[in-house]
């Protein structure tokens, strides 16, 4: 064979096989990303993932077990069940992101996790209407005002509410439940007031028949959440709010598996007897009432995201 037909020798590979070199190369691979924020996120993610593996001395079997875990989480996730939100919640990441993005304490209502069971398209219901479309527990009237930080009422604010029933299930978990059972949207009146009929919430376990549940069991943790009602509140000119009403008599307030309890969100559900003069028509027997004002933060001016590269 002539020398002219001999393939040229490849240049020697760069010496980048040490852990430090691999981290540097992986981070540098994103250097030409034209979106500064995305570039920062990906490079920082690489560095922290590699640092975690280095700190714990991650074995190949442990690495592959993590891959299998995430694969199973993807397989079990559906429109009605979001296993990755459960994972984020139970690792405390959801509440950590909430904490670094929202003011803690102060004059406005504190936020907490969205959770995996919110569904868009809840029906708009009348003031004082019920969200339960079949028997689901002891009736509870929830009422209050939506206010600005100075105490002025916010008219026309929209509240999206949802909860579980006494079977410990949200409607999206129960194929036999009416589509809009235990959820609805309400608008505040001119004086900022709102009211709706819920049921007294009960503590319940998050879905624990999947990989997140197995993770909790393997690490000696329980899957329970304290009793609560979810509320999302929105109004023009104000920051959206996602929050809970927690029942002060509930179990698990001090060990919520998703770390979402804030003392400012705990409320007393007052027991009302069947002969209570304020008992409304259509409610038989014992019932409860709870007062819950919401204070919204004014919207902040929009600013471009500032990154280390800018």
Residue pairs with C-beta under 8 A, 6 or more apart in sequence:
15 21
16 22
16 24
16 25
19 50
19 54
22 50
23 46
23 47
23 50
26 46
26 50
27 43
27 46
27 47
30 39
30 42
30 43
30 46
31 39
31 43
33 39
33 42
36 305
36 307
36 309
36 310
37 305
37 307
39 307
39 309
40 307
40 308
40 309
52 58
53 63
69 211
69 215
72 210
72 211
73 83
73 84
73 87
73 210
73 211
73 212
74 83
74 84
76 83
76 210
76 211
77 83
77 84
80 172
80 173
81 116
81 172
81 173
81 207
82 116
83 207
83 210
83 211
83 212
85 94
85 114
85 115
85 116
86 116
86 206
86 207
86 210
86 212
87 211
87 212
87 215
88 94
89 95
89 113
89 115
89 116
89 206
89 257
89 258
89 259
89 260
90 206
90 212
90 215
90 216
90 221
90 257
90 258
92 258
92 259
94 113
94 114
94 258
94 260
95 112
95 113
95 258
95 259
95 260
98 111
98 112
98 113
102 110
102 111
103 297
104 110
105 264
107 149
107 295
108 149
108 241
108 295
108 296
108 297
109 233
109 241
109 243
109 264
109 265
109 293
109 294
109 295
109 296
110 243
110 262
110 264
110 265
111 241
111 242
111 243
112 242
112 243
112 244
112 260
112 261
112 262
112 265
113 242
113 258
113 260
114 230
114 232
114 242
115 230
115 258
116 206
116 207
117 162
117 164
117 170
117 172
117 173
117 230
118 160
118 162
118 230
118 232
119 162
119 172
119 183
122 160
122 161
122 162
122 180
122 183
122 184
122 185
123 180
123 184
123 185
124 184
124 185
124 186
124 187
125 131
125 184
125 185
125 186
125 196
127 186
127 187
127 189
127 193
127 194
127 195
127 196
128 195
128 196
128 197
129 184
129 186
129 196
129 197
130 139
130 196
130 197
130 198
131 161
131 162
131 163
131 181
131 182
131 183
131 184
131 196
131 197
131 198
132 139
132 165
132 181
132 182
132 197
132 198
132 199
133 177
133 178
133 180
133 181
133 182
134 177
134 178
134 181
136 165
136 166
136 167
136 181
136 182
136 199
137 165
137 166
137 199
137 200
137 201
137 202
138 166
138 199
138 200
138 285
138 286
138 287
138 288
139 197
139 198
139 199
139 200
139 283
139 287
139 288
140 197
140 198
140 199
140 200
140 201
140 269
140 287
140 288
140 289
140 290
141 195
141 196
141 197
141 198
141 280
141 287
141 288
141 289
141 290
142 161
142 195
142 196
142 197
142 198
142 229
142 245
142 289
142 290
142 292
143 193
143 194
143 195
143 196
143 289
143 290
143 291
143 292
144 193
144 194
144 195
144 291
144 292
144 293
144 294
145 153
145 188
145 191
145 192
145 193
145 194
145 293
145 294
146 153
146 154
146 157
146 159
146 188
146 192
146 194
146 233
146 235
146 293
146 294
146 295
146 296
147 153
147 154
147 192
147 293
147 294
147 295
147 296
148 154
148 238
148 295
148 296
148 298
149 295
149 297
149 298
152 192
153 188
153 190
153 191
153 192
153 193
154 188
154 192
154 235
154 238
154 296
155 188
155 189
155 190
155 191
155 192
156 187
156 188
156 235
156 236
157 187
157 188
157 192
157 194
157 233
157 234
157 235
157 238
157 294
157 296
158 185
158 186
158 187
158 233
158 234
158 235
159 185
159 186
159 187
159 188
159 194
159 231
159 232
159 233
159 294
160 183
160 184
160 185
160 231
160 232
160 233
160 234
161 183
161 184
161 185
161 186
161 196
161 198
161 229
161 230
161 231
161 232
162 170
162 182
162 183
162 184
162 229
162 230
163 170
163 182
163 183
163 198
163 199
163 201
163 228
163 229
163 230
164 170
164 182
164 201
164 202
164 204
165 181
165 182
165 199
165 202
166 199
166 202
167 174
168 202
168 203
168 204
168 205
169 177
169 204
170 182
171 177
171 178
171 179
171 180
171 181
171 182
171 183
173 207
174 181
182 198
182 199
184 196
186 194
186 195
186 196
187 194
188 194
197 283
198 229
200 227
200 247
200 269
200 288
201 227
201 228
201 229
201 247
201 250
202 227
203 224
203 225
203 226
203 227
203 250
203 251
203 252
204 224
204 225
204 227
205 222
205 223
205 224
205 225
206 212
206 213
206 223
206 224
206 225
206 257
206 258
207 213
208 214
208 216
208 217
208 223
213 223
216 222
216 223
216 257
221 257
222 252
222 255
222 257
223 257
224 251
224 252
224 255
224 256
224 257
225 252
225 256
225 257
225 258
225 260
226 246
226 247
226 250
226 251
226 252
226 253
226 256
226 261
227 246
227 247
227 249
227 250
228 244
228 245
228 246
228 247
228 250
229 244
229 245
230 242
230 243
230 244
231 241
231 242
231 243
231 244
231 245
231 294
232 240
232 241
232 242
232 243
233 240
233 241
233 243
233 294
233 296
234 240
234 241
235 296
237 298
237 299
238 296
238 297
238 298
238 299
239 296
239 297
239 298
239 299
239 300
241 294
241 296
241 297
243 265
243 294
244 260
244 265
245 265
245 267
245 290
245 292
246 253
246 261
246 265
246 266
246 267
247 266
247 267
247 269
248 266
248 267
248 268
248 269
249 268
249 269
253 261
253 266
254 261
267 290
267 291
267 292
268 290
269 288
269 289
269 290
270 288
270 289
270 290
271 286
271 288
272 278
272 279
272 286
272 287
272 288
272 289
273 286
274 284
274 285
274 286
274 287
276 287
278 289
279 287
